[in-house]
Amino acid sequence: MKKYSCETHIDHALDMLVAETEEFPIMEKIFEEEKLSTKCSYCEECATYIVSSK
């Protein structure tokens, strides 16, 4: 499972991933060149982080 998140929604993305998978989340910062096309899973802002499980 993978979710994309902006700065505003990172706490929500982490909470949702833990609730859905019951696993410790992995949070990775998105590189500048990938930000252009990647949108947050919760709004229309550019994503800053990828939150995933193993």
PyMOL commands that set and color helices and strands:
alter all, ss='L'
color gray80, all
select helices_A, chain A and resi 10-21+32-35
alter helices_A, ss='H'
color red, helices_A
select strands_A, chain A and resi 2-5+26-29+49-52
alter strands_A, ss='S'
color yellow, strands_A
deselect
rebuild
show_as cartoon
